[in-house]
Amino acid sequence: MFLNQNNKLSKFIKQKKLLDYGNYSFLIGIIFLPSALPISGFFLLFSLVIAIKEKFKEVLLDKNNYLIFIIAFLMFFSSVYNFLNPDKSIYKETVNYFLDLFNWIPLFFSYIGFQVYLKTHKQRLLFTKFLVISTVPVLFSCISHYWFKSFGPYTTLNGLITWYQKPFENDLSGVTGLFSNPNYAGFWFASIFPFTLNLFIFKKTSKLSIILFLNLFLSIYFLLHTSSRNAFLSLSISSLLIFGSKILFVYLSIFILFLIIIYIAKNSIFINFLQIFEFLIPYNLLNKLSTFNITNLIQSHRFDIYKEVISLIFEKPFFGWGAGTFGILYAFKSNFSAATHTHNIFFEISYNYGILTSILFFVFLFFLLYKSFKSLFRKKNNSYYLQDKFWLSATLSSVIFHLSDMPYYDGKISLLFWILLAGTKCIERNIAYEEKCFNYKT
């Protein structure tokens, strides 16, 4: 009996030490995530293997993971079906139906495994600190790109690490920094904003105030200068969730004021009046927002993509067309410029893998967010729950971003997307456990 207890204790200590190493590797991976993805991937993979190995039974028996396993199976089955039954209008040799699975199935396991390192408030706060630190190279790349006109691409390790810093095509081009697209940079800053704000509000020493404020200011500044409407919308949603409905009036007032200014500028000789605002809010973003209307929407490239993809989805609703085929079919059907994806995460899954797979993915996301928000927003405003509120606002804004674009195919972004979902699941589980304990005591 005594020897058995000693063996269990020894096994527990070894497991804890191994998980500690996994946690260190996880945090190192987060630091390199935006700036050096291959290095980040190595450490994150190492931490994931440890988490899955040590918690294999828990992962296998956790009913919450069954839906993810079903989605993964349907994606794989759809890929096999489309490989064996390719459409006549698509050349089989030009399409790799299985390659896209690496954008999903490994990340499903990262969602499950990384929960080990995000279970507690303390772990999530530590993650927040490392994620904000990881943004320093991103800010540096944006400063050199936008202010000093240092254009790339800059590569190292035989091209494994690339900082794009693309030359500006015209006056309306947005800053990309190390990302390959302004929308991708916008997604990153929109997702980071709640975490940076969290650290700034709950800082323990005044010495960090200037550094955190500078980080926060530059993140917002460059987010706006990506000229991404999706990023602006995500930033607005995060602010509304964090500060409450009172900020809505402020946002609407400022937005209407800028629309009036743009109208005056376009219809009078006082065009230079806009330069007052261009340092903080770039004119090209304001121009995009002010010219947004139903007519422009219907005539836009994005609307044409949605129209075509909906038609294609209903042609093959059960197993989809297979990943990597949309660009080929869209080129045949549309007079617009090329498009490689559907610019909507649910359309993307429906087109590639079938409507059922997309519905199940929607159910997974909906209930994860619904349960988390429903429980969290009933709680008192102590620091723990407020910090979790910041996390949930980042998760929701990242999901909403994917309703009108697909930055998901950048590995940095897809990893962050699933890590945010993993943390959200941990928050929901923490709250459910605390409520259960409270009900038991009462």
C-alpha positions in Angstrom: 0.0 0.0 0.0 2.8 2.4 1.0 4.9 1.5 -2.0 1.9 2.0 -4.3 1.4 5.5 -2.9 5.1 6.3 -3.4 4.9 5.2 -7.0 1.9 7.4 -7.6 3.6 10.4 -6.0 6.8 9.8 -8.0 4.8 9.5 -11.2 2.9 12.7 -10.4 6.1 14.7 -9.8 7.6 13.5 -13.0 4.5 14.4 -14.9 4.5 17.9 -13.3 8.1 18.5 -14.2 7.5 17.4 -17.8 4.5 19.6 -18.1 6.6 22.5 -16.7 9.1 22.0 -19.5 6.1 21.9 -21.9 4.9 25.2 -20.5 8.3 26.8 -20.9 8.4 25.6 -24.5 4.9 26.9 -25.1 5.7 30.4 -23.9 9.0 30.5 -25.9 6.9 29.6 -28.9 4.5 32.4 -28.3 7.4 35.0 -28.2 8.5 33.9 -31.7 5.0 33.4 -33.1 4.6 36.5 -35.3 8.2 37.2 -36.1 9.8 33.7 -36.7 7.1 31.1 -37.3 9.4 28.1 -37.9 11.1 28.6 -34.5 7.8 29.2 -32.8 6.4 26.1 -34.5 9.2 23.9 -33.2 8.7 25.0 -29.5 4.9 24.9 -29.8 5.0 21.4 -31.3 7.3 20.2 -28.5 4.9 21.6 -25.9 1.9 20.1 -27.7 3.5 16.6 -27.8 4.1 16.8 -24.1 0.6 17.9 -23.4 -1.1 15.2 -25.5 1.3 12.5 -24.1 0.7 13.4 -20.5 -3.0 14.0 -20.8 -3.9 11.4 -23.5 -6.6 9.7 -21.5 -8.2 13.0 -20.6 -8.1 14.2 -24.2 -9.6 10.9 -25.4 -12.4 10.7 -22.8 -13.3 14.4 -22.8 -16.8 14.6 -24.4 -16.1 18.2 -25.3 -13.6 17.1 -27.9 -15.9 14.6 -29.7 -17.4 17.3 -32.0 -13.8 18.4 -33.0 -13.0 14.7 -33.8 -16.2 14.4 -35.9 -15.3 17.6 -37.9 -11.8 16.3 -38.5 -13.2 12.9 -39.7 -15.6 14.7 -42.1 -12.8 16.8 -43.5 -10.6 13.8 -44.1 -13.5 11.8 -45.7 -14.4 14.7 -47.9 -10.8 15.0 -49.1 -10.7 11.3 -49.9 -14.0 11.5 -51.8 -13.0 14.5 -53.9 -9.6 12.9 -54.6 -11.3 9.7 -55.9 -14.1 11.6 -57.6 -12.7 14.9 -59.0 -14.9 17.2 -61.0 -14.4 17.1 -64.7 -13.8 20.9 -64.8 -10.9 20.6 -62.5 -7.6 19.0 -63.5 -6.8 16.4 -60.9 -3.0 16.9 -61.2 -3.2 20.6 -60.3 -5.0 20.1 -57.0 -3.8 18.6 -53.7 -7.0 17.8 -51.9 -5.1 16.7 -48.7 -2.7 19.6 -48.2 -5.4 21.9 -46.7 -6.0 19.3 -43.9 -2.8 20.5 -42.4 -4.4 23.9 -41.8 -7.1 22.3 -39.7 -6.5 18.9 -38.1 -3.1 19.6 -36.4 -4.7 22.9 -35.1 -7.6 20.9 -33.7 -5.1 19.0 -31.6 -3.4 22.3 -30.6 -6.7 23.6 -29.4 -7.1 20.5 -27.2 -3.5 20.2 -26.1 -2.8 23.9 -25.3 -5.6 24.0 -22.8 -3.1 22.3 -20.5 -1.1 25.5 -20.4 -4.1 27.9 -20.2 -6.2 26.3 -17.4 -5.8 28.9 -14.7 -6.0 32.7 -14.5 -2.3 32.7 -13.7 -1.4 30.7 -16.8 -3.5 32.9 -19.0 -2.0 36.1 -17.6 1.5 34.7 -18.2 0.5 34.0 -21.8 -0.8 37.5 -22.1 2.5 39.0 -21.1 4.5 36.8 -23.5 2.0 37.6 -26.4 2.4 41.3 -25.9 6.2 40.9 -25.8 6.0 39.0 -29.1 4.4 42.0 -30.7 7.5 44.2 -30.3 9.2 42.9 -33.5 5.8 43.4 -35.3 5.8 47.1 -34.2 9.5 47.4 -35.2 8.7 46.1 -38.7 5.8 48.5 -39.1 7.8 51.5 -37.9 10.6 50.7 -40.4 8.1 49.9 -43.1 5.7 52.8 -42.8 7.8 55.6 -41.3 11.2 54.9 -42.8 10.1 53.2 -46.1 12.2 50.2 -45.6 10.8 47.7 -48.1 11.4 43.9 -48.2 11.1 41.1 -48.4 13.8 40.3 -45.8 14.5 36.6 -45.5 16.7 34.3 -43.4 17.2 30.6 -42.9 16.9 30.0 -46.6 13.6 31.7 -46.8 12.0 30.0 -43.8 11.6 33.3 -42.0 10.3 36.2 -44.2 9.4 39.8 -43.2 7.5 41.1 -46.2 7.2 44.9 -45.7 5.8 45.2 -49.2 6.3 48.4 -51.2 3.2 50.6 -51.3 1.4 50.2 -54.6 -0.4 53.5 -54.3 -1.4 56.2 -51.7 -4.2 54.0 -50.5 -2.0 51.0 -49.6 -1.9 50.0 -46.0 1.0 49.0 -43.8 1.9 45.3 -43.7 5.0 45.2 -41.5 6.3 41.7 -41.5 3.0 40.2 -42.7 2.2 39.5 -46.3 -1.1 41.5 -46.3 -2.4 44.6 -44.6 -5.5 42.7 -43.4 -3.2 40.1 -41.7 -1.4 42.8 -39.9 -4.8 44.3 -39.0 -6.0 41.0 -37.6 -2.9 40.7 -35.4 -3.2 44.2 -33.9 -6.9 43.8 -33.4 -6.4 40.5 -31.5 -3.5 41.9 -29.4 -5.3 45.1 -28.4 -7.4 43.6 -25.6 -4.3 41.9 -24.1 -2.2 45.0 -24.2 -5.0 47.0 -22.7 -5.4 44.4 -20.0 -1.7 44.7 -19.0 -1.9 48.5 -19.1 -4.9 48.7 -16.8 -3.8 46.0 -14.3 -0.1 47.0 -14.3 1.5 46.5 -10.8 4.3 49.1 -11.2 4.2 52.6 -12.6 7.5 52.0 -14.4 5.7 49.8 -17.0 3.1 52.5 -17.7 5.1 54.3 -20.4 6.2 51.1 -22.1 2.7 49.6 -22.1 1.1 52.8 -23.2 3.5 53.2 -26.1 2.9 49.6 -27.1 -0.9 50.2 -26.9 -0.8 53.4 -28.8 1.4 52.1 -31.6 -0.7 48.9 -31.9 -3.8 51.1 -32.5 -2.0 53.5 -34.7 -0.7 50.8 -37.0 -4.0 48.9 -36.9 -5.7 52.0 -38.4 -2.9 52.5 -40.9 -3.4 49.0 -42.3 -6.5 50.6 -43.7 -8.4 47.4 -42.9 -12.1 47.9 -42.3 -12.2 44.4 -40.8 -9.5 45.4 -38.3 -11.4 48.7 -37.5 -14.6 46.7 -36.9 -12.7 44.2 -34.7 -11.2 47.0 -32.7 -14.6 48.6 -32.2 -16.1 45.3 -31.0 -13.3 44.7 -28.5 -13.8 48.2 -27.2 -17.5 47.8 -26.8 -17.2 44.5 -25.0 -14.5 45.9 -22.6 -15.9 49.3 -21.9 -19.6 48.7 -22.3 -22.4 50.3 -24.2 -21.5 53.9 -23.1 -18.6 53.9 -25.5 -21.0 53.3 -28.4 -22.2 56.9 -28.3 -18.6 58.1 -28.4 -17.8 55.9 -31.4 -20.9 56.9 -33.3 -20.3 60.6 -32.6 -16.6 60.4 -33.7 -17.6 58.4 -36.8 -20.3 60.8 -37.8 -17.9 63.8 -37.3 -15.3 62.2 -39.6 -17.9 61.5 -42.2 -19.0 65.2 -42.1 -15.3 66.3 -42.4 -14.8 64.0 -45.4 -17.9 65.3 -47.1 -16.8 68.9 -46.6 -13.3 68.1 -47.8 -14.5 66.5 -50.9 -16.9 69.2 -51.8 -15.0 72.4 -50.9 -11.6 74.0 -51.2 -10.6 73.0 -47.7 -9.1 69.7 -48.7 -6.0 70.2 -46.6 -8.2 70.3 -43.5 -8.1 66.5 -43.5 -4.3 66.5 -42.8 -5.1 67.4 -39.2 -6.5 63.9 -38.7 -4.3 61.9 -41.0 -1.6 61.3 -38.3 -4.0 59.2 -36.2 -6.7 58.2 -38.7 -5.5 57.7 -42.2 -7.5 59.3 -45.0 -7.6 56.0 -47.0 -9.4 54.2 -44.2 -11.9 57.1 -43.6 -12.5 57.2 -47.4 -13.2 53.4 -47.4 -15.7 53.8 -44.5 -17.4 56.9 -46.0 -17.9 55.4 -49.4 -19.3 52.2 -48.1 -22.9 51.8 -49.3 -25.3 49.1 -50.7 -24.5 50.0 -54.3 -20.7 49.7 -53.8 -21.2 46.5 -51.9 -23.2 44.8 -54.6 -20.6 45.9 -57.2 -17.6 44.9 -55.1 -15.2 42.0 -55.7 -16.1 40.5 -52.3 -19.8 40.4 -53.1 -19.1 38.7 -56.4 -17.0 36.1 -54.5 -19.9 35.4 -52.1 -22.4 35.1 -54.9 -20.3 32.6 -56.8 -19.3 30.5 -53.8 -22.9 30.2 -52.6 -23.9 28.9 -56.0 -21.0 26.4 -56.0 -21.8 25.2 -52.5 -25.3 24.3 -53.5 -24.0 22.4 -56.5 -22.1 20.1 -54.2 -23.5 20.4 -50.7 -22.5 17.1 -49.1 -18.8 16.7 -49.7 -17.9 20.1 -51.2 -15.5 20.6 -54.1 -12.3 19.9 -52.3 -9.6 22.3 -51.0 -7.6 24.2 -53.5 -10.2 24.3 -56.2 -12.0 27.5 -55.6 -9.4 29.7 -57.4 -9.7 27.5 -60.5 -13.5 27.6 -60.7 -13.8 31.3 -59.8 -11.4 32.2 -62.6 -13.7 30.5 -65.1 -16.9 32.1 -63.7 -15.9 35.7 -62.8 -14.8 38.8 -64.7 -13.1 40.2 -61.5 -9.5 39.6 -60.5 -8.4 36.3 -59.1 -9.4 35.0 -55.7 -7.8 32.1 -53.9 -10.3 31.7 -51.1 -13.9 32.6 -50.2 -13.2 35.3 -47.7 -15.5 33.8 -45.1 -14.6 30.9 -42.8 -18.0 29.2 -43.0 -18.2 29.5 -46.7 -14.6 28.2 -46.9 -15.4 25.1 -45.0 -18.8 24.5 -46.8 -17.1 24.9 -50.2 -14.1 22.7 -49.4 -15.7 20.0 -47.2 -19.5 20.3 -47.4 -22.3 22.1 -45.6 -22.6 19.5 -42.7 -19.0 20.1 -41.7 -19.5 23.8 -41.7 -22.7 23.6 -39.6 -20.9 21.4 -37.0 -18.0 23.9 -37.0 -20.5 26.8 -36.4 -22.2 24.8 -33.6 -18.8 24.3 -32.0 -17.9 28.0 -32.1 -21.3 29.2 -31.1 -21.7 27.1 -28.0 -18.1 27.7 -27.0 -18.6 31.5 -27.1 -22.2 31.5 -25.9 -21.4 29.5 -22.7 -18.3 31.6 -21.9 -20.0 34.9 -22.4 -23.2 33.9 -20.7 -21.4 32.8 -17.5 -18.7 35.4 -17.4 -20.8 38.5 -17.8 -22.9 37.4 -14.8 -19.9 37.6 -12.5 -18.7 40.5 -10.3 -16.1 42.9 -11.7 -13.1 41.5 -9.8 -9.7 41.5 -11.5 -9.8 37.8 -12.5 -13.1 38.0 -14.3 -12.2 41.3 -15.9 -9.0 39.8 -17.4 -11.0 36.9 -18.7 -13.4 39.4 -20.3 -10.4 40.9 -22.2 -9.6 37.4 -23.5 -13.1 36.7 -24.7 -13.3 40.1 -26.4 -10.1 39.2 -28.4 -11.6 35.7 -29.3 -14.9 37.2 -30.5 -13.2 39.9 -32.6 -11.0 37.3 -34.2 -14.0 35.1 -35.1 -15.9 38.1 -36.5 -12.8 39.1 -38.5 -13.1 35.7 -40.3 -16.6 36.4 -41.4 -15.4 38.7 -44.1 -11.9 37.6 -44.7 -9.6 34.5 -44.3 -6.3 35.6 -42.7 -6.5 32.0 -41.3 -4.2 30.7 -44.0 -1.2 32.6 -42.4 0.2 30.1 -39.9 0.8 32.8 -37.3 -2.8 33.8 -37.4 -4.3 30.3 -37.4 -2.2 29.3 -34.4 -3.3 32.4 -32.5 -6.9 31.8 -33.5 -6.9 28.3 -32.0 -4.9 29.3 -28.9 -7.6 32.0 -28.2 -10.3 29.4 -28.5 -8.3 27.0 -26.2 -8.1 29.8 -23.6 -11.8 30.5 -24.0 -12.7 26.9 -23.4 -10.6 27.0 -20.2 -12.4 30.1 -19.1 -15.8 28.4 -19.7 -14.6 25.3 -17.8 -13.3 27.4 -14.8 -16.6 29.3 -14.5 -18.7 26.1 -14.7 -16.6 24.5 -12.0 -16.8 27.5 -9.7 -20.6 27.7 -10.2 -20.8 24.0 -9.4 -18.8 24.4 -6.2 -21.0 27.5 -5.2 -24.2 25.6 -5.8 -22.9 22.7 -3.7 -22.0 24.9 -0.8 -25.4 26.7 -0.8 
